[in-house]
């Protein structure tokens, strides 16, 4: 049985898979380490995402807390994301190659494909009680420099992974955001039958 974190339980369609219901983006992480083998499983889950022409344009760069790589990635975050993310044991950048390997032509679906890979990574993580929080709030130029990215690689987000921590240890406004209930738009706001 997949249990949903009590502070984030919400009324959902009864047919929704429990793993989808369980996934959310916390800000409070414990300092418990994630084993390398577990990280490999998460990235392998990402590797099985669908992609245009099976191109698999995603790339991930990750680092463990306490290493220079972690500091390099963490320093690329915008100030609003730095205070709460610093306890997460893993930080990563999610990137995509924006051209096809086979012919060098632009791949207009690469960002979508990375999104699919990220979703699978996060669901696999949730199945092991590991949570992720993806952030668009990062300095792209700084990240490009730190990772020495080629022009044909685009960073989309930076994420952190970890086990749930104590929300009460967060400063405001993060504590309130952490305990606030979850909600989604109703289907009538984004689904149309024609």
C-alpha positions in Angstrom: 0.0 0.0 0.0 1.3 3.4 -1.0 0.8 6.0 1.7 0.4 9.7 1.0 2.2 12.0 3.4 -0.4 13.1 5.9 0.2 16.8 5.5 -0.4 16.6 1.8 -3.4 14.3 1.6 -6.2 15.8 -0.5 -9.4 14.7 -2.1 -8.6 13.1 -5.5 -10.4 11.1 -8.1 -10.8 7.6 -6.7 -9.3 6.1 -9.8 -6.0 8.0 -9.5 -3.0 5.8 -9.0 -1.7 6.1 -5.4 1.8 6.8 -6.6 0.6 9.8 -8.5 -1.3 11.0 -5.4 1.8 10.5 -3.2 4.2 12.6 -5.4 4.6 16.2 -4.3 7.4 18.8 -4.0 8.5 19.3 -0.4 10.8 21.9 0.9 11.7 20.1 4.2 14.3 17.4 3.7 16.0 15.2 6.3 19.8 14.9 6.1 19.5 11.1 5.6 21.7 10.1 2.6 20.3 8.4 -0.5 22.4 5.4 -1.5 24.2 5.5 -4.9 22.3 2.4 -5.9 19.0 4.0 -5.2 20.0 7.1 -7.3 20.9 4.8 -10.2 17.4 3.3 -10.1 15.9 6.8 -10.2 18.0 7.8 -13.2 17.3 4.4 -14.9 13.5 5.2 -14.5 14.1 8.4 -16.3 15.9 6.6 -19.1 12.8 4.6 -19.9 10.7 7.6 -20.6 9.2 7.9 -24.2 11.0 10.3 -26.6 10.7 11.4 -30.2 12.4 8.9 -32.4 13.8 7.2 -29.3 16.3 10.1 -29.2 16.5 10.1 -25.4 17.8 13.7 -25.3 17.9 14.1 -21.5 21.0 14.5 -19.5 21.4 14.7 -15.7 24.3 16.0 -13.7 24.1 15.3 -9.9 26.1 15.8 -6.8 26.0 14.7 -3.2 25.8 17.0 -0.2 29.2 17.9 1.2 31.0 17.9 -2.1 32.3 20.7 -4.3 29.9 19.7 -7.0 26.9 20.1 -4.7 28.1 23.6 -3.8 28.6 24.5 -7.4 25.1 23.5 -8.4 23.5 24.9 -5.2 25.2 28.3 -5.9 23.3 28.5 -9.2 20.0 28.6 -7.5 18.1 31.8 -7.1 18.1 33.2 -3.5 14.5 32.2 -2.9 15.4 28.5 -3.4 18.6 28.4 -1.5 17.4 28.6 2.2 15.1 25.5 2.1 17.1 23.4 -0.4 20.3 23.3 1.5 19.4 20.2 3.6 18.6 18.0 0.6 21.3 15.2 0.2 21.2 15.3 -3.6 21.1 18.1 -6.1 20.9 17.7 -9.9 20.5 19.6 -13.1 18.1 18.4 -15.7 19.3 19.2 -19.3 18.4 18.2 -22.8 20.4 18.0 -26.0 18.5 20.2 -28.5 19.6 18.5 -31.7 19.1 15.0 -33.0 22.2 12.8 -32.6 21.7 11.1 -36.0 21.6 14.3 -38.2 22.3 17.3 -36.0 18.9 18.9 -36.9 16.9 20.7 -34.2 14.8 18.5 -32.0 11.7 20.6 -31.1 10.4 17.8 -28.8 13.5 17.5 -26.6 12.1 19.7 -23.7 8.9 17.6 -23.7 10.9 14.4 -23.6 13.0 15.7 -20.6 9.8 16.5 -18.9 8.6 12.9 -19.4 11.9 11.6 -18.0 11.7 14.0 -15.0 8.1 12.7 -14.2 9.3 9.1 -14.3 12.3 9.9 -12.1 10.0 11.6 -9.5 7.4 8.8 -9.5 10.1 6.2 -9.1 11.5 8.3 -6.2 8.1 8.5 -4.6 7.8 4.7 -4.7 10.9 4.6 -2.4 9.7 7.4 -0.1 12.2 9.8 -1.8 10.9 13.1 -2.8 12.0 15.6 -5.3 11.5 19.3 -5.9 12.3 20.7 -9.3 13.1 24.4 -9.6 13.0 26.8 -12.5 14.6 29.4 -10.2 18.3 29.1 -11.2 20.8 31.3 -13.0 21.1 29.6 -16.4 24.3 31.4 -17.4 26.0 30.5 -14.1 25.0 26.9 -14.5 26.2 26.8 -18.1 29.6 28.1 -16.9 29.9 25.8 -13.9 29.0 22.7 -16.0 30.8 24.0 -19.1 27.8 23.2 -21.2 28.0 23.0 -25.0 25.7 25.3 -27.0 23.5 22.4 -28.0 22.6 21.5 -24.4 19.8 23.4 -22.6 19.3 23.4 -18.8 15.6 23.2 -17.9 15.6 22.9 -14.1 17.6 22.2 -11.0 16.2 19.7 -8.6 16.9 18.3 -5.2 16.1 14.8 -3.9 15.8 13.5 -0.3 13.6 12.0 2.4 11.0 14.1 4.1 12.1 16.3 6.9 10.5 18.3 9.6 8.4 21.2 8.2 8.7 23.0 11.6 12.4 23.5 11.0 11.7 25.7 7.9 11.8 29.5 8.1 8.9 31.5 6.8 7.5 31.7 4.2 8.6 28.2 3.4 7.1 26.6 6.5 3.6 27.8 5.6 4.0 26.6 2.0 5.1 23.2 3.3 2.0 22.6 5.3 -0.5 24.2 3.0 -2.9 21.8 1.3 -2.5 20.8 -2.4 -4.9 21.6 -5.1 -5.2 21.4 -8.9 -7.4 23.0 -11.5 -10.6 21.2 -12.3 -10.7 19.2 -15.5 -13.2 21.6 -16.9 -10.4 24.3 -16.9 -8.0 22.4 -19.1 -9.8 19.5 -20.8 -12.1 20.0 -23.8 -14.0 17.4 -25.7 -14.5 18.2 -29.4 
